[in-house]
């Protein structure tokens, strides 16, 4: 499962208790965060589902198979207000 650009940076900021908002992508993140932050991010982001509706549907089925989940809670990081509203349609 992939990750959207900036997702790692956003997660690092959350772990470091920095103000949330639209993350600026920092290609040096692998060099900047410590082992504990990297491990925590990997644990939090292993279930990220990214892509068009067909891709996300396939990834969701794979996630359910891997975890034997009977319930899914979804959360999205869409910082652009218009884009966020478009996902509700």
N, C-alpha and C positions, 0 to 999 in steps of 0.2 A: 504494500500500500504506500502510495506516495504522500508527499507533503507539499502544501502550497508554499511559495516563497514567502518568507517572513514568519512562518509559523514557529520555527525554532526560536527566532529572536523574540517573538511575543511570549513564548513559554519561558524563555530565560528571564525576561522582564518580570513575569508573574512570580517565578521562583525567587527572584531577587527583591520582590515587593516594591517594584518601581511602578510609577503611574502607568496605567494601561492606556491604550489608544492605538492608532494605526502604527504598526511596527515599521521601522525603516530596516530594510534588508541589509545585513552586515555580513559580507562573504567571509569575514575573519572569525565568525562565531565559533567554529571548531577550535580555534586557538584561544578564544577568550573565556569560555566557560570551563568550570572545573569538573572533575569526574562525577561528583555528586549531582551537579546540575544536569550533566549529560545523561546520566542514568535516570534521573527523575523525568526528564523530557522524553526519553525513549519509552518509559513506562506509561506516561500520559498520552503520548502520540501514536502508540502502536495501533490504535483503533481508528486513526484518521481515515476518512473516506473522501476522496477528492476526484472530481471528474464530471463528465456530463451525466445526465440521469441514468443512462444505460450502464455506465461504468460504476456509478455509485450503487446501483441495484445489485450488480454482480459482487462488488466488494462487501455489501451488506450481507448477502447470502453466505459469502466466505467467512465473514466475522461470526455470524450465527453458528456456522458449522464448527469453527474453532473454539468458541466459548460456550456452546450449548445454551446460549441466552434465550430466555423466554420473554424478555422485555428489553427494549432499546430506548435510551434517552438521547435525544439529539441536541446538539449545541452547534451554532455556527459563528464563525468569526468573519463577518462581512462588515467592513468599516464604512463603505460607501452607502449612504442612506437610500439612494434610489435603487442600487443593486439589491440591498436588503429587502426593500419592498417588493421588488420583482420576484423574489424567491417565494413570496406568499401567494402568488397567482397560480 
